[in-house]
């Protein structure tokens, strides 16, 4: 568990790791949607998938599937990051009664 000296350092470290995760996932999304759908389409069209050229399939369907998978990856990575910095929702009381019970 991360435990820097001050809450401000804790927030900065959390935000830095959050930006790193977002940057990596956006790079993957860019490569798949722009790279596979536009830049490398001629090379990918030499491969067939279900009777369709792979470059066409990536431009029409594959990039959407990858985007949905990236959403689930982001959720999982952020849940781990929240746990690392003790910001997970499981630790927060949901009602005032629960807050009083914990006190």
Buried (B, 14 or more C-beta within 10 A) or exposed (E): EEEEEEEEEBEEBBEEBBEEBEEBBEEBBEBBBEBBBEEBBEEBBEEEBEEBBBBBBBBEEBBEEBBEEBEEBBEEBBBEBBEBBEBBEEEEEEEEEEEEEEE
